[in-house]
Structures are given as C-alpha cells and as structure tokens.
Amino acid sequence: MENITNQPAIFIGNHQSFLDSFVLNTALNKKILENTCYLAVTKHFNGSFKKWVANHGNVILLDLDKNLSETLQAAAMVLRQGKNLVIFPEGARTRDGEMTEFKKAFAILSKTLNIPIQPFVIDGAYKAMPVGSKFPKPANIDLTFLPPLYPADLEIDEIVRKSEKLVKKHLGKN
C-alpha cells in the first residue's frame, strides 16, 4: 500500500481471472475505492450477475463495436474529476495463465492528462479461477502495488512498454 500515489491515477495490472477486480477492491481502502472507476468491455458483462456488478460498481463499459473515442472521453472525464481509473491493459483475462501484450489506451490517457500510472500485479487468481470456471478454487492470491510511473518525460509507447515490463518482471516472466 505504501506504493499507492496520493493523487488520481490510472491503476493498471495483469488480468488473470474474473476475481481480479474483487481482489483489487478488497485491498483498497474505502476512500480510494469510493473514488475509483473501472473501464471494462461490454461483451464481458452479459448475464444478470455481471450486469448487476457493472451497474453497481462504478464501471464504464466500452463497446468495441461502437465509438472508442466516446469511451475514452468518458474515462478522461472521470480522471479530470479527480478519480482513479482501473484498466486491465491486456483487454481480456488470460486464457492460459500467460500475460498478453498491453494495449495503449491507458497510456494515451496518462500522457494526455498527465496522470500517473499505478501498476499492480495479481498472482494466483488464474489458478483460483481460470476462464471457464463457474466457482473459484482455494488458492493463494497475491496483489502487489508497484511504485507509480509518471508520464511527463515518456512517450506513449514507452509508457506501455515500461508498464508491461514492470508487471512481467514482478511476475518473474521477464
């Protein structure tokens, strides 16, 4: 927790499981959590329980078949209001336990708005609940907040590469 910045940030991390958001929510204190929104893909929120979670969990839904710039504008508005935004830059949960390449929407927001990146690493959630599981299995899940990354002197592609490298390194994948 000592690595979490005291200013609005874009929280980014690897995406292992449906449990990731719940794990992150349990680690954040009430003040941070109340000022945090999630960016998520609409197609992953079909079904009554998932729709309920989206409607009651400060979730900004991104429809990949519609206008991406509208979603980024909504995300930017959240950040301009002094709130945090959680983005899983891989775009989807891992299918095999391995991390996939980070997409750059988070870096564009960070650079454009000069908002720090707050990287975090989740380890063990894939083992607890891989894609296709209906219920979690007992497993140790670790969540680590890494030091923030500031965009001021970095280009967008550098923000993406550095963020991805930090997370992979902590997972022992680099």
N, C-alpha and C positions, 0 to 999 in steps of 0.2 A: 504494500500500500504506500510505502514511502516514495515510490517512483511516480505516483499519480500527480500530475500537474494541478496547480490551484487555479487554473484558468480553463475556459471552454476548450475542448479538444475533440479530435476525431479518434475514437477508440477503434483500433484495427487489430485483428488477430486471425489465426488459422481457424478453419471451420471443420471440426471433426464429427459433430453429432447434433441431433435435434436438441440435445441437452445444453449446448454451449451458451445460449442466452440465459438459461436458468442458472447455470454455474456463475456466469458473469454477474447476474443480478444479485445472487446471494453474497458475492464478495464486496460489492459496492455499498458504501454507507447510504443512509436514507437521503441525505442532502444531494449527493451526486446522482443517485438513482432517480430522484424526482425531476432532475434536470437533464435527463438522458433520453434520447430517442434512438430507435433502430431503423436502419434502411434495409428493406427486405424485398424479395421478388414475389410478386403477386401469386404466381403459379404454385409457390410452396405453401400458400395459406388457403388452400381449398379444404373443405371439410369443416364441420361445425366447431370442433375444439380449436383448430388452428385459426379460424376466422374470429373466434372469441378472443384468443390471445392477441391477434392483430388489433382488434377494436379496443381492447382494454390495456394495451401495453406500450403506448407511445411508439407505434410502428408506422413508418412512412412506407407505403407499398409502391414498388417500382414495377410497372407493367412493361416488359421488354418489347411488346408488340406496339406500344404507343410511344409518346414523345419523351425521350430520355431527358431533354433539356428541362421539361416541366418538373420532373422528379429532382433533378439537380438544383433547380431553383427553390423547390420546397425544402430540400436539405440545407441549402445555403441560408434560407430564412431562419431555420432552427438554430444554426450556428451564429447568425447575426443577433439572435435574441439572447445570446449568452449561454446556450445549452450545449450539451455534448451530443455527439452523434456516433453510434456504433455501426461500423460497416465490416462485413466479412469480405475482404477483397478478392477471395478466390471465386466468389459469385455463387457457390453452392457447397454443400457438405462434401467431404472426401468420399469417394466410392470405394477406396481400397486402403485407407489409412495414411496415404501419402499426400503431402501438400501439393496443390497445383499453383500455377502462376497467378500472381496478383494482377488484377485489373486496375486501371488507373483512376477511376472516378474519385476515390478518396484523396489522391494526390492532387488532382485538379482543384478540388475544394480547398485543400490545405494551402496550396500555393496561392490561389486566387484570393482567399480571405485571410491569409497569413495566420492560420490556425495550427497549433502543434498537433502532431500525431502522437497518440498514446498507445504504443504497441503492447499487446498481451499475448501470452502463449497458453494454449489449453493442451494438456497431455493426459490421455487416458479416457477421454469421452468416447472415442471411436470404439474402444474395447467395451465400454459400458453399453453403448447403444449405436451400433453401426447402421448404415442405411438399410431399410427393410425391417428392422426390429420394431415390434409393437410396444415392448416394455424394456426398460433398462435392466442390465445385469449388474451384480455387485462388482465394483472396480474402483480403484483409487484414481481420482481425477485431480490433477494439479493445475492451478491457474497462477501464472506469474505475470506481474506487470513490469515491463521493461522501462528504462528511462525514456522520457519523451524525445521526440525528434522534431526539430524546428525547421520550417521550410525556407526561411529567409534567404540563405545562400545556396539553395539547391534548386535544380531544375525538376520538372515533374517526373521525368524518367528516373532521375536519381532518387527521388523520394520513394518511388515504387521499389526500386532495386534495394535501397538501404533497408527499408521496412521489411521486405521479404527476407533479406539476408539475416537481419536480426532475429526474426522469428524462427527461421530454419536453424540458425546457429544454436539457439536455445533448445530446440528440439533435438539437437545432435544430428541434423540432416545436412549440415554444410561443412 
